[in-house]
Amino acid sequence: MYKQIGTIALLALALTMSGCGSSKPGTGNINGSWNASLNNTDGSSAFTFATTFTQSSGTALTFTSFTFTTTSPCFSSGQTSETGTFGFSGNNGNVTGTFEMTIMTMFPAATNNVLTLNGTVNGNQISGTWTLTGVTGCSGNGTFILNPQPPV
């Protein structure tokens, strides 16, 4: 009888631990490194970038790295600020929720370029729509997909 109780307790502990998050996106946790692909409404490529973020207090995301992997006159200086939010609604390792990210240039001028992504998180993928506003020639919209970066 004690053997059965011990086995049941061990199984309960294993099930409890399997629901814990990890540092890899797509494994029950949004934290980690991601690659983004943004397409224009006609399906052509607009931007790509790589970023690493973690969910900090509440719904806020903290970005520890961000790099455009395509060249663009709208973001040529490389000086941007990134902000974002994630509204969690998943359970047992299946992360779902809302996602918002804003990438803004830090020009000394009155007008900065602002790229806004709004979408949803579903497991190991984030997808939705994007809008770009700013100086002349830096506007547009389309769809985006963020996928976890493969492990090194």
Secondary structure, 3 states (H helix, E strand, C coil): CHHHHHHHHHHHHHHHHHCCCCCCCCCCCCCEEEEEEEEECCCCEEEEEEEEEEECCCCEEEEEEEEECCCCHHHCCCCEEEEEEEEECCECCECEEEEEEEEEECCCCCCCCEEEEEEEEECCEEEEEEEEECCCCCCEEEEEEEEECCCC
